[in-house]
Amino acid sequence: MRVYVGGVMRGARARMVEMDIEEDGRGDLQASLQRAILNGVPDGILVVDRDRKLVSVNERFFAVWGIPRPEGALALLYGTDEARLIEQALTRVADPEGFAARVAAMPTSSLMT
């Protein structure tokens, strides 16, 4: 399967990524595709819900931020508060107070219904 990645964040150029997508055994190709994309991009991605609980995170998030990856499956983090990871990220930015303020100001419900 081919996945095209592009847009404002990457500039005007799109790039094509070939990914081996397999169904997850429950016949849920959509979920398998989303996981493959999440883990196939070079960016660190952390997804939280409107209560600021972790919904998803990819392996690259830990590498990009230099945060030690917790032991076990990343799915074990789902439902935990984002604060633990954000606190670790604060130690790696030049302006921790400014970064914390930007994170706190981010809306958590603009795309959720």
N, CA, C and O atoms as a GROMACS GRO file, in nm:
protein
  452
    1MET      N    1   0.085  -0.116   0.000
    1MET     CA    2   0.000   0.000   0.000
    1MET      C    3   0.090   0.123   0.000
    1MET      O    4   0.195   0.123   0.064
    2ARG      N    5   0.051   0.226  -0.071
    2ARG     CA    6   0.127   0.350  -0.074
    2ARG      C    7   0.054   0.455   0.008
    2ARG      O    8  -0.068   0.466   0.003
    3VAL      N    9   0.129   0.532   0.082
    3VAL     CA   10   0.075   0.641   0.162
    3VAL      C   11   0.147   0.768   0.118
    3VAL      O   12   0.270   0.771   0.113
    4TYR      N   13   0.071   0.871   0.086
    4TYR     CA   14   0.130   0.998   0.045
    4TYR      C   15   0.126   1.094   0.163
    4TYR      O   16   0.021   1.116   0.223
    5VAL      N   17   0.241   1.150   0.195
    5VAL     CA   18   0.252   1.241   0.308
    5VAL      C   19   0.295   1.377   0.252
    5VAL      O   20   0.390   1.385   0.175
    6GLY      N   21   0.227   1.482   0.292
    6GLY     CA   22   0.263   1.614   0.245
    6GLY      C   23   0.178   1.718   0.315
    6GLY      O   24   0.099   1.686   0.403
    7GLY      N   25   0.196   1.842   0.276
    7GLY     CA   26   0.115   1.948   0.333
    7GLY      C   27   0.200   2.061   0.385
    7GLY      O   28   0.320   2.068   0.360
    8VAL      N   29   0.137   2.149   0.457
    8VAL     CA   30   0.201   2.270   0.506
    8VAL      C   31   0.322   2.239   0.594
    8VAL      O   32   0.426   2.304   0.582
    9MET      N   33   0.309   2.141   0.681
    9MET     CA   34   0.417   2.110   0.774
    9MET      C   35   0.542   2.061   0.702
    9MET      O   36   0.653   2.078   0.753
   10ARG      N   37   0.527   2.001   0.586
   10ARG     CA   38   0.640   1.945   0.514
   10ARG      C   39   0.678   2.032   0.394
   10ARG      O   40   0.763   1.992   0.314
   11GLY      N   41   0.616   2.147   0.380
   11GLY     CA   42   0.644   2.231   0.264
   11GLY      C   43   0.558   2.187   0.147
   11GLY      O   44   0.459   2.116   0.164
   12ALA      N   45   0.595   2.230   0.030
   12ALA     CA   46   0.514   2.205  -0.089
   12ALA      C   47   0.533   2.064  -0.145
   12ALA      O   48   0.451   2.019  -0.225
   13ARG      N   49   0.636   1.997  -0.105
   13ARG     CA   50   0.664   1.864  -0.161
   13ARG      C   51   0.593   1.755  -0.083
   13ARG      O   52   0.589   1.758   0.040
   14ALA      N   53   0.539   1.662  -0.155
   14ALA     CA   54   0.482   1.542  -0.092
   14ALA      C   55   0.583   1.430  -0.110
   14ALA      O   56   0.666   1.432  -0.201
   15ARG      N   57   0.577   1.335  -0.023
   15ARG     CA   58   0.664   1.219  -0.040
   15ARG      C   59   0.578   1.094  -0.031
   15ARG      O   60   0.473   1.093   0.034
   16MET      N   61   0.622   0.991  -0.097
   16MET     CA   62   0.548   0.866  -0.098
   16MET      C   63   0.620   0.767  -0.008
   16MET      O   64   0.743   0.756  -0.013
   17VAL      N   65   0.546   0.697   0.072
   17VAL     CA   66   0.601   0.599   0.162
   17VAL      C   67   0.532   0.466   0.134
   17VAL      O   68   0.409   0.458   0.133
   18GLU      N   69   0.609   0.362   0.111
   18GLU     CA   70   0.551   0.229   0.093
   18GLU      C   71   0.546   0.163   0.231
   18GLU      O   72   0.647   0.157   0.301
   19MET      N   73   0.429   0.114   0.267
   19MET     CA   74   0.413   0.050   0.397
   19MET      C   75   0.350  -0.087   0.378
   19MET      O   76   0.262  -0.105   0.293
   20ASP      N   77   0.394  -0.180   0.456
   20ASP     CA   78   0.336  -0.313   0.456
   20ASP      C   79   0.221  -0.312   0.556
   20ASP      O   80   0.244  -0.315   0.677
   21ILE      N   81   0.099  -0.307   0.506
   21ILE     CA   82  -0.019  -0.299   0.591
   21ILE      C   83  -0.087  -0.434   0.592
   21ILE      O   84  -0.121  -0.489   0.488
   22GLU      N   85  -0.105  -0.488   0.710
   22GLU     CA   86  -0.176  -0.614   0.724
   22GLU      C   87  -0.288  -0.595   0.823
   22GLU      O   88  -0.278  -0.518   0.919
   23GLU      N   89  -0.395  -0.666   0.799
   23GLU     CA   90  -0.506  -0.657   0.893
   23GLU      C   91  -0.462  -0.714   1.027
   23GLU      O   92  -0.372  -0.797   1.034
   24ASP      N   93  -0.526  -0.667   1.132
   24ASP     CA   94  -0.483  -0.702   1.267
   24ASP      C   95  -0.544  -0.830   1.321
   24ASP      O   96  -0.539  -0.855   1.441
   25GLY      N   97  -0.602  -0.912   1.235
   25GLY     CA   98  -0.661  -1.038   1.281
   25GLY      C   99  -0.809  -1.025   1.310
   25GLY      O  100  -0.881  -1.125   1.310
   26ARG      N  101  -0.854  -0.904   1.334
   26ARG     CA  102  -0.997  -0.880   1.358
   26ARG      C  103  -1.062  -0.826   1.232
   26ARG      O  104  -1.180  -0.790   1.233
   27GLY      N  105  -0.985  -0.820   1.123
   27GLY     CA  106  -1.038  -0.768   0.999
   27GLY      C  107  -1.050  -0.617   0.998
   27GLY      O  108  -1.127  -0.562   0.920
   28ASP      N  109  -0.976  -0.550   1.084
   28ASP     CA  110  -0.986  -0.405   1.097
   28ASP      C  111  -0.871  -0.338   1.020
   28ASP      O  112  -0.772  -0.295   1.078
   29LEU      N  113  -0.887  -0.331   0.888
   29LEU     CA  114  -0.784  -0.272   0.804
   29LEU      C  115  -0.763  -0.125   0.837
   29LEU      O  116  -0.650  -0.077   0.836
   30GLN      N  117  -0.870  -0.052   0.867
   30GLN     CA  118  -0.859   0.091   0.897
   30GLN      C  119  -0.770   0.114   1.020
   30GLN      O  120  -0.682   0.200   1.016
   31ALA      N  121  -0.791   0.039   1.126
   31ALA     CA  122  -0.709   0.053   1.246
   31ALA      C  123  -0.564   0.014   1.218
   31ALA      O  124  -0.471   0.080   1.266
   32SER      N  125  -0.544  -0.090   1.140
   32SER     CA  126  -0.408  -0.132   1.105
   32SER      C  127  -0.338  -0.024   1.022
   32SER      O  128  -0.220   0.002   1.042
   33LEU      N  129  -0.411   0.037   0.931
   33LEU     CA  130  -0.356   0.144   0.849
   33LEU      C  131  -0.318   0.263   0.934
   33LEU      O  132  -0.210   0.320   0.917
   34GLN      N  133  -0.404   0.301   1.026
   34GLN     CA  134  -0.374   0.415   1.113
   34GLN      C  135  -0.251   0.389   1.198
   34GLN      O  136  -0.167   0.478   1.215
   35ARG      N  137  -0.238   0.269   1.252
   35ARG     CA  138  -0.120   0.235   1.332
   35ARG      C  139   0.006   0.239   1.247
   35ARG      O  140   0.109   0.289   1.292
   36ALA      N  141  -0.002   0.186   1.124
   36ALA     CA  142   0.115   0.183   1.037
   36ALA      C  143   0.160   0.324   1.001
   36ALA      O  144   0.279   0.354   0.998
   37ILE      N  145   0.063   0.412   0.973
   37ILE     CA  146   0.097   0.550   0.941
   37ILE      C  147   0.158   0.618   1.062
   37ILE      O  148   0.262   0.684   1.051
   38LEU      N  149   0.096   0.602   1.177
   38LEU     CA  150   0.145   0.664   1.299
   38LEU      C  151   0.289   0.623   1.328
   38LEU      O  152   0.371   0.705   1.369
   39ASN      N  153   0.320   0.496   1.307
   39ASN     CA  154   0.454   0.446   1.337
   39ASN      C  155   0.550   0.460   1.219
   39ASN      O  156   0.670   0.437   1.235
   40GLY      N  157   0.499   0.497   1.101
   40GLY     CA  158   0.584   0.509   0.984
   40GLY      C  159   0.634   0.649   0.956
   40GLY      O  160   0.727   0.666   0.877
   41VAL      N  161   0.576   0.748   1.018
   41VAL     CA  162   0.620   0.887   0.994
   41VAL      C  163   0.744   0.917   1.079
   41VAL      O  164   0.763   0.858   1.185
   42PRO      N  165   0.827   1.010   1.031
   42PRO     CA  166   0.949   1.041   1.106
   42PRO      C  167   0.925   1.134   1.226
   42PRO      O  168   1.018   1.162   1.302
   43ASP      N  169   0.803   1.182   1.242
   43ASP     CA  170   0.772   1.276   1.349
   43ASP      C  171   0.731   1.202   1.477
   43ASP      O  172   0.679   1.091   1.472
   44GLY      N  173   0.755   1.267   1.589
   44GLY     CA  174   0.706   1.216   1.716
   44GLY      C  175   0.563   1.265   1.735
   44GLY      O  176   0.538   1.385   1.729
   45ILE      N  177   0.471   1.174   1.758
   45ILE     CA  178   0.330   1.211   1.769
   45ILE      C  179   0.273   1.162   1.901
   45ILE      O  180   0.288   1.046   1.938
   46LEU      N  181   0.208   1.255   1.972
   46LEU     CA  182   0.138   1.225   2.096
   46LEU      C  183  -0.004   1.274   2.078
   46LEU      O  184  -0.025   1.391   2.045
   47VAL      N  185  -0.102   1.188   2.098
   47VAL     CA  186  -0.243   1.224   2.081
   47VAL      C  187  -0.310   1.212   2.217
   47VAL      O  188  -0.299   1.110   2.285
   48VAL      N  189  -0.381   1.320   2.256
   48VAL     CA  190  -0.454   1.319   2.383
   48VAL      C  191  -0.600   1.354   2.357
   48VAL      O  192  -0.633   1.418   2.257
   49ASP      N  193  -0.686   1.312   2.447
   49ASP     CA  194  -0.828   1.344   2.434
   49ASP      C  195  -0.859   1.476   2.505
   49ASP      O  196  -0.767   1.543   2.553
   50ARG      N  197  -0.985   1.513   2.511
   50ARG     CA  198  -1.020   1.643   2.570
   50ARG      C  199  -0.994   1.647   2.720
   50ARG      O  200  -0.991   1.755   2.779
   51ASP      N  201  -0.976   1.532   2.783
   51ASP     CA  202  -0.940   1.527   2.925
   51ASP      C  203  -0.789   1.520   2.944
   51ASP      O  204  -0.739   1.501   3.055
   52ARG      N  205  -0.716   1.536   2.833
   52ARG     CA  206  -0.570   1.531   2.831
   52ARG      C  207  -0.514   1.396   2.874
   52ARG      O  208  -0.407   1.387   2.934
   53LYS      N  209  -0.589   1.291   2.841
   53LYS     CA  210  -0.542   1.154   2.862
   53LYS      C  211  -0.488   1.101   2.731
   53LYS      O  212  -0.542   1.131   2.624
   54LEU      N  213  -0.380   1.022   2.737
   54LEU     CA  214  -0.319   0.969   2.616
   54LEU      C  215  -0.414   0.875   2.543
   54LEU      O  216  -0.475   0.786   2.601
   55VAL      N  217  -0.424   0.899   2.413
   55VAL     CA  218  -0.503   0.815   2.324
   55VAL      C  219  -0.410   0.732   2.237
   55VAL      O  220  -0.438   0.616   2.206
   56SER      N  221  -0.298   0.793   2.197
   56SER     CA  222  -0.202   0.724   2.111
   56SER      C  223  -0.068   0.797   2.119
   56SER      O  224  -0.061   0.916   2.147
   57VAL      N  225   0.037   0.723   2.093
   57VAL     CA  226   0.172   0.779   2.087
   57VAL      C  227   0.254   0.685   1.999
   57VAL      O  228   0.235   0.564   2.002
   58ASN      N  229   0.346   0.743   1.921
   58ASN     CA  230   0.430   0.657   1.840
   58ASN      C  231   0.570   0.646   1.899
   58ASN      O  232   0.609   0.724   1.986
   59GLU      N  233   0.644   0.548   1.850
   59GLU     CA  234   0.780   0.523   1.899
   59GLU      C  235   0.870   0.646   1.881
   59GLU      O  236   0.952   0.677   1.967
   60ARG      N  237   0.853   0.715   1.769
   60ARG     CA  238   0.938   0.831   1.739
   60ARG      C  239   0.922   0.943   1.840
   60ARG      O  240   1.015   1.021   1.859
   61PHE      N  241   0.807   0.953   1.906
   61PHE     CA  242   0.788   1.058   2.005
   61PHE      C  243   0.899   1.055   2.109
   61PHE      O  244   0.953   1.160   2.146
   62PHE      N  245   0.934   0.937   2.155
   62PHE     CA  246   1.036   0.923   2.259
   62PHE      C  247   1.175   0.957   2.205
   62PHE      O  248   1.254   1.021   2.273
   63ALA      N  249   1.204   0.914   2.082
   63ALA     CA  250   1.334   0.944   2.022
   63ALA      C  251   1.348   1.093   1.994
   63ALA      O  252   1.453   1.151   2.023
   64VAL      N  253   1.246   1.155   1.938
   64VAL     CA  254   1.251   1.297   1.904
   64VAL      C  255   1.272   1.382   2.029
   64VAL      O  256   1.351   1.476   2.028
   65TRP      N  257   1.201   1.349   2.135
   65TRP     CA  258   1.209   1.428   2.258
   65TRP      C  259   1.321   1.382   2.352
   65TRP      O  260   1.348   1.450   2.451
   66GLY      N  261   1.385   1.271   2.322
   66GLY     CA  262   1.491   1.222   2.410
   66GLY      C  263   1.438   1.173   2.544
   66GLY      O  264   1.507   1.178   2.645
   67ILE      N  265   1.314   1.127   2.541
   67ILE     CA  266   1.249   1.078   2.663
   67ILE      C  267   1.264   0.925   2.666
   67ILE      O  268   1.237   0.860   2.565
   68PRO      N  269   1.304   0.868   2.777
   68PRO     CA  270   1.315   0.722   2.784
   68PRO      C  271   1.180   0.656   2.754
   68PRO      O  272   1.077   0.694   2.811
   69ARG      N  273   1.183   0.558   2.665
   69ARG     CA  274   1.061   0.486   2.632
   69ARG      C  275   1.024   0.393   2.746
   69ARG      O  276   1.108   0.316   2.793
   70PRO      N  277   0.900   0.400   2.792
   70PRO     CA  278   0.859   0.310   2.900
   70PRO      C  279   0.867   0.163   2.856
   70PRO      O  280   0.854   0.132   2.737
   71GLU      N  281   0.888   0.077   2.951
   71GLU     CA  282   0.891  -0.067   2.923
   71GLU      C  283   0.753  -0.114   2.880
   71GLU      O  284   0.653  -0.056   2.921
   72GLY      N  285   0.747  -0.216   2.800
   72GLY     CA  286   0.621  -0.277   2.760
   72GLY      C  287   0.557  -0.210   2.641
   72GLY      O  288   0.616  -0.123   2.577
   73ALA      N  289   0.436  -0.252   2.612
   73ALA     CA  290   0.362  -0.199   2.497
   73ALA      C  291   0.321  -0.055   2.522
   73ALA      O  292   0.282  -0.017   2.633
   74LEU      N  293   0.329   0.025   2.418
   74LEU     CA  294   0.289   0.165   2.430
   74LEU      C  295   0.142   0.179   2.464
   74LEU      O  296   0.101   0.277   2.526
   75ALA      N  297   0.063   0.081   2.425
   75ALA     CA  298  -0.081   0.085   2.456
   75ALA      C  299  -0.106   0.088   2.606
   75ALA      O  300  -0.214   0.130   2.649
   76LEU      N  301  -0.010   0.046   2.687
   76LEU     CA  302  -0.026   0.053   2.832
   76LEU      C  303  -0.032   0.197   2.882
   76LEU      O  304  -0.080   0.223   2.992
   77LEU      N  305   0.017   0.290   2.801
   77LEU     CA  306   0.012   0.432   2.838
   77LEU      C  307  -0.125   0.495   2.811
   77LEU      O  308  -0.158   0.598   2.869
   78TYR      N  309  -0.202   0.433   2.725
   78TYR     CA  310  -0.331   0.491   2.686
   78TYR      C  311  -0.419   0.508   2.809
   78TYR      O  312  -0.433   0.416   2.890
   79GLY      N  313  -0.479   0.625   2.821
   79GLY     CA  314  -0.564   0.655   2.935
   79GLY      C  315  -0.490   0.724   3.049
   79GLY      O  316  -0.553   0.768   3.145
   80THR      N  317  -0.357   0.732   3.040
   80THR     CA  318  -0.282   0.801   3.145
   80THR      C  319  -0.276   0.950   3.113
   80THR      O  320  -0.299   0.990   2.999
   81ASP      N  321  -0.245   1.030   3.211
   81ASP     CA  322  -0.240   1.175   3.196
   81ASP      C  323  -0.118   1.215   3.113
   81ASP      O  324  -0.010   1.157   3.130
   82GLU      N  325  -0.135   1.314   3.025
   82GLU     CA  326  -0.024   1.362   2.942
   82GLU      C  327   0.085   1.430   3.025
   82GLU      O  328   0.198   1.442   2.979
   83ALA      N  329   0.052   1.473   3.146
   83ALA     CA  330   0.144   1.553   3.227
   83ALA      C  331   0.279   1.486   3.248
   83ALA      O  332   0.382   1.553   3.246
   84ARG      N  333   0.280   1.356   3.266
   84ARG     CA  334   0.407   1.286   3.290
   84ARG      C  335   0.503   1.302   3.173
   84ARG      O  336   0.621   1.328   3.193
   85LEU      N  337   0.454   1.288   3.051
   85LEU     CA  338   0.540   1.302   2.934
   85LEU      C  339   0.574   1.449   2.907
   85LEU      O  340   0.685   1.481   2.867
   86ILE      N  341   0.478   1.538   2.930
   86ILE     CA  342   0.503   1.680   2.909
   86ILE      C  343   0.609   1.730   3.007
   86ILE      O  344   0.696   1.809   2.970
   87GLU      N  345   0.602   1.684   3.132
   87GLU     CA  346   0.703   1.723   3.230
   87GLU      C  347   0.843   1.681   3.185
   87GLU      O  348   0.939   1.756   3.203
   88GLN      N  349   0.854   1.563   3.127
   88GLN     CA  350   0.984   1.518   3.077
   88GLN      C  351   1.029   1.602   2.958
   88GLN      O  352   1.148   1.632   2.945
   89ALA      N  353   0.935   1.641   2.873
   89ALA     CA  354   0.968   1.724   2.757
   89ALA      C  355   1.016   1.863   2.802
   89ALA      O  356   1.102   1.923   2.738
   90LEU      N  357   0.959   1.913   2.911
   90LEU     CA  358   0.997   2.046   2.960
   90LEU      C  359   1.145   2.056   2.994
   90LEU      O  360   1.204   2.164   2.985
   91THR      N  361   1.205   1.945   3.032
   91THR     CA  362   1.347   1.947   3.066
   91THR      C  363   1.435   1.957   2.942
   91THR      O  364   1.556   1.973   2.953
   92ARG      N  365   1.374   1.947   2.823
   92ARG     CA  366   1.451   1.945   2.699
   92ARG      C  367   1.427   2.065   2.607
   92ARG      O  368   1.476   2.068   2.495
   93VAL      N  369   1.352   2.163   2.654
   93VAL     CA  370   1.325   2.281   2.573
   93VAL      C  371   1.394   2.403   2.633
   93VAL      O  372   1.420   2.407   2.753
   94ALA      N  373   1.425   2.501   2.548
   94ALA     CA  374   1.495   2.622   2.593
   94ALA      C  375   1.409   2.709   2.683
   94ALA      O  376   1.460   2.774   2.774
   95ASP      N  377   1.278   2.711   2.659
   95ASP     CA  378   1.186   2.796   2.736
   95ASP      C  379   1.075   2.710   2.795
   95ASP      O  380   0.965   2.705   2.742
   96PRO      N  381   1.104   2.640   2.907
   96PRO     CA  382   1.004   2.550   2.964
   96PRO      C  383   0.872   2.618   2.999
   96PRO      O  384   0.766   2.561   2.976
   97GLU      N  385   0.878   2.739   3.054
   97GLU     CA  386   0.754   2.807   3.093
   97GLU      C  387   0.670   2.843   2.970
   97GLU      O  388   0.548   2.826   2.971
   98GLY      N  389   0.736   2.891   2.866
   98GLY     CA  390   0.665   2.924   2.742
   98GLY      C  391   0.605   2.802   2.677
   98GLY      O  392   0.492   2.805   2.628
   99PHE      N  393   0.682   2.692   2.675
   99PHE     CA  394   0.633   2.568   2.617
   99PHE      C  395   0.513   2.517   2.695
   99PHE      O  396   0.412   2.477   2.636
  100ALA      N  397   0.523   2.517   2.827
  100ALA     CA  398   0.411   2.470   2.911
  100ALA      C  399   0.287   2.556   2.888
  100ALA      O  400   0.176   2.503   2.885
  101ALA      N  401   0.305   2.685   2.872
  101ALA     CA  402   0.192   2.774   2.846
  101ALA      C  403   0.127   2.743   2.712
  101ALA      O  404   0.005   2.744   2.700
  102ARG      N  405   0.209   2.715   2.609
  102ARG     CA  406   0.154   2.681   2.477
  102ARG      C  407   0.078   2.549   2.482
  102ARG      O  408  -0.028   2.536   2.421
  103VAL      N  409   0.132   2.450   2.554
  103VAL     CA  410   0.064   2.322   2.566
  103VAL      C  411  -0.069   2.340   2.638
  103VAL      O  412  -0.171   2.286   2.596
  104ALA      N  413  -0.068   2.417   2.748
  104ALA     CA  414  -0.190   2.440   2.825
  104ALA      C  415  -0.296   2.514   2.744
  104ALA      O  416  -0.416   2.493   2.764
  105ALA      N  417  -0.252   2.600   2.652
  105ALA     CA  418  -0.345   2.679   2.573
  105ALA      C  419  -0.401   2.604   2.453
  105ALA      O  420  -0.498   2.649   2.391
  106MET      N  421  -0.342   2.490   2.420
  106MET     CA  422  -0.389   2.414   2.303
  106MET      C  423  -0.530   2.363   2.330
  106MET      O  424  -0.558   2.304   2.435
  107PRO      N  425  -0.619   2.385   2.233
  107PRO     CA  426  -0.754   2.331   2.252
  107PRO      C  427  -0.751   2.179   2.243
  107PRO      O  428  -0.673   2.121   2.167
  108THR      N  429  -0.835   2.116   2.321
  108THR     CA  430  -0.841   1.970   2.319
  108THR      C  431  -0.968   1.920   2.254
  108THR      O  432  -0.989   1.799   2.243
  109SER      N  433  -1.053   2.011   2.210
  109SER     CA  434  -1.180   1.965   2.155
  109SER      C  435  -1.211   2.018   2.016
  109SER      O  436  -1.321   1.996   1.966
  110SER      N  437  -1.118   2.088   1.952
  110SER     CA  438  -1.149   2.149   1.823
  110SER      C  439  -1.180   2.046   1.715
  110SER      O  440  -1.259   2.076   1.625
  111LEU      N  441  -1.121   1.929   1.720
  111LEU     CA  442  -1.147   1.827   1.618
  111LEU      C  443  -1.236   1.714   1.671
  111LEU      O  444  -1.273   1.624   1.596
  112MET      N  445  -1.270   1.718   1.796
  112MET     CA  446  -1.350   1.612   1.856
  112MET      C  447  -1.493   1.657   1.872
  112MET      O  448  -1.521   1.773   1.902
  113THR      N  449  -1.583   1.564   1.852
  113THR     CA  450  -1.724   1.596   1.871
  113THR      C  451  -1.780   1.513   1.982
  113THR      O  452  -1.899   1.525   2.015
   0.00000   0.00000   0.00000
